[in-house]
């Protein structure tokens, strides 16, 4: 699947979420938001 295969409305949601996470200054908090590390 490529980015172009994703419906335009869904792409907008994904981009908004990516920008929200990227705006978090703390890298560990970014990782938590992405589910890459435990919240504890």
Secondary structure, DSSP 4 states (H G I P E B T S, - for coil): --GGGS-HHHHHHHHHHHHHHHT-S-HHHHHHHTTSS---
